[in-house]
């Protein structure tokens, strides 16, 4: 029976480097906003979202047709009371949050035109209150992204929780995995990013691509994913490539620079992981698999 592949990358545009989590001197970062943007632009980034703690930072000094900085904020969900609890990012957020609770924060952000990312799910900070559980992430509605690589967290656990949430939520409410710097100091710079497939350098194109999950997450290797002739494809500079199903089983393992896997129809979804010799990784979003009736 023929299978269908829902390909999140089958959209027009080209890949542009983006940073979704960084802090400035407006909260607990080491760089002033303009100085941080200059550093990211010099490193090849096209999009940068500020996520200072509980404060919306905006700096449009360097915005042009090739580079775009957007406002955002990282907010703590008061559990059991603020400022304890896990964190979420309000990307493209136009103003401060005036509600409490995770679902209310998501709803308010989406209503204002922003995109929500759940930050560092396995983080044990905030006196042990900073983690997002699989059950909670599965129950929340309206958010689009979850961090799967943040060096302040346990990235392997973050990936596992993301995959579990994908399996629980299914193709009607998918969630994208992203890699970030969570930059506070020099050592954090350029340690995790996303490649976002957009047709233009505009807020609308960028936020739309995040919502559509046309995103590759990476801590080093460049990789491009897609589908062709009934197979999921990967082209990468990394050494190893793995195709995993919704149950976490490795369906295919290959060496770079190219590999392909033809789904049988029983995978649920397929996601791709690439790793280089230094242990750095790149991740695809989920390709949802279904059988033709």
N, C-alpha and C positions, 0 to 999 in steps of 0.2 A: 504494500500500500504506500503510495507516495507521501512524502512528508513536506510540511511547510516550515520555513525558517523565517522568523520575525527578526529582521536585521536592523538594529538601532542606528547603524552607520549608513543606511541607504537613503541619505539625504544630500542635497547639494551643498557645496562649500569646500573649504580646505581646513586642515588642522592648524590650530593656533594655540600657543602655550598660555596657560592661565594659572594664577595662584588664587586659591579660594579661602585662605586662612592665614592672616598675618596681623601683627600688632605694632603700633607706633607709640611714640612718646605721649600720645593722648590717653594711653592706659599703661601697660607694663612693657612696652617695647623699647628698644635702644635707638631707633631711628625716627626722626621727624618724618611726617607724611611725604613731603616732596623728595627728601633724600632717599627714602625707601623706594619710591616709584622710579627714581633715576637708576637705582641699582637693579631693579627688576627689568626695566626696559633694556639696559645694557646687557642683561643676561638672556635676551631673546623673548621675553614675555610680551604678549599682546594685551592680555586682560589681567587686572589685579583687583581683588575685592578686599577692602579693609574690614577687619573684624575685631576692632577694639572692644574691650570688656565694657558692656553696658553703656556704650557711647557710640553714636554714629559719627564716623569720620568720613569726610568728603574732601577731596583735593583734585581739582580738574585742571591744574596748571599745565600738565603735559598731555592732556587729551587731544588727539588729532585723528586723522583717518587711519593711522597705523597702531595706535596705542590708546587704551581706555582703562581708566580707574573708576571703580564703582563704590558707592558707600555700602556699608554693611555693619553688622554688630554681632558680637558673641554674647549671648545672654545665659545666665544660670536659671535653671528651673528650680524654684524654691522647694527643696525636698530634704528634710522636713520643713525647712524655712530658708528664705533667701539670706545669704548668698550660697548656701549649700545646694547640692543636687547636680545632675548632669548638665552639660552645655549644649546649646544648638546655635547654628549660624543663620542669620537672617541676611541672605545675599541680595544685594540690590535694594535693601530696606531704606525707605525714604525718611524714617523718623524713629524715635524711641518707642519702646514697647510699653503699653499701659495696661497690660493684662498679666495674670499669673497662671501657671499651669502649662504643661507641654502642648496639649491640644489647642488651648486658647491662643498660645503664642504662634503655633503653626497657622491657625485660621486667620489671625490678624495679619501675619506676614503675607500670606497668599492673597488676602483681600486687598492688600496695598501693592500688589504686583511683584512681590519678592519671591525668592526661592529659598527653601529651608534645607539645611544640611545638619544631620545629627553628628555631633563632634565626638571623637575618640571614645567609642563605645566601651572599651575595656579599661578606660582610665580609672585608676584607684585614688585619685586626688580628691580634694574637697572633703577631707576627713572620712574618706571611704564612701562618699555618696555620689561620686562622679560618673558611675557606669550606667550605660543603657542596657537593659536586659533584652534578650530575644523576644520575650513575651510582650514587653512594652513597645519595642520597635515594630512588632507585628500588628499591634492593636492601633497605633497612631495612624491617622489618615491625613493626606494632603502634603506631606513632605516628599522630596524627590531624591535626596542624596544622603549617604552615610560615609563617614571617613573610614577607609580600610587601611590607610597608612598614615600614621602620625607618630613621629618618634617619641612623643611624650606618652604614648599608649603602648599596648601590646598588639602589634600589627597582625600577627598570625591569628590571635583571638578575634581581632576586629574583622578579618576576612571570614573567619568561620561564622561569626554572628551575622554578618551580611548575607552569606550564602544561606544560612538557616532562615533568615527573614524572607529572602527571595522565594524559597520553597514554600513557606507558609502563605505568603501573600498572592503568589501566582501572577499570571501575565496581565491581569486587569489592574494591578496596583504595584507595578515594579518599582524598585529602588536602585539607584546607581551607586556604585562604589567609587570613591575619589581618594587621591593621595594629596597631601598638603604639607607645607612647611610648619604651620603653627609657629611662625617666626616671632621670637622675642630677642634673640642675640645672633651674632655672626654665625655661630655653629649651626643654626637652624636653616640658614639660607640655602635655597635650591635643593632641598632634600626630598621634596615630594611635590608633584604638580599634576595637572591634567592637560591633555590636548583636546580641545573643544572644536568640533567641526561646525564652522559657521560660514555663511556666504558673505558676511559683512562684519565690520568692526563697529557695532552699535550695541547699546544696551538691550534692545529688543532681540537682536540676533543671538547675542550671548546667552541671555536668560532663557530664550526659547530653546537653544541647544541643550542647556542644562536640563530643562524640563523633558526634552525628548530623549535624554540620556545618550546623546551623540558625543560620547566622552570616553577617552582612554586615560587610565590612571597609571602613573609611572613614578618610580624613584630613581630612574637612570636610563634603562633601555628605551629606545624608540620602537614603537610597534604600531602597525595598522591592521585592523580586523575588518572582515566583511563576509559576504557570501557570494558564491558563484557556482553555477551548474550543480545545485543541490548539495553543496558542501560549505562549511564554515572555513574561512581562510585566515591565515596569519602570516604577515611579512614583518620580520624583526631583525634587529642587529644582535639580539640576545642569543645565547647558546642553546637553551632548552625551552621547549614549548609543550604545554600540557593542556588537553581539552578535558574538562570535568563536567559531570552531569549534576542534576539537582540533588542527588544523593551523596555528592562528594566523590563519586567514583571516577577514576581516571579512565576515560574512554580511548584516548590516544595520546601517545607521548612521542615526540619527534625532536630532531635537532634543527636549528635554524640554518639558513635565514628564512625558509618558507616551509609551511605545513598546511595541510587541509584535513578536515574530518567530515565525512558524510554521515549525518545522523540517521539512526535506524527508526526513530519515531517514539521510543520509549524513554528518552532522556529527561523529559520535563523541560529543562533548559540546558544549554551548554554555555559555559564560560571558559575563557582562555587565560592561562597564566604563562608568562615568559620570565626567565631568569638568566642573568649573565654570570660570568665567572666570579664577580665580586659579590654575588648574592643580591644584587639589586633586581627589581622586578617591574613588570608591567602587567596590567590586568585589562581584559575586555569587560564590557557590560554583558548581561545575559542575552543570549540568542534563544528565544522561546521556540520550542519545537512542538508541532502538532501534526496529526495524521489527517490527510484528506478523507472526507467522508465517501 
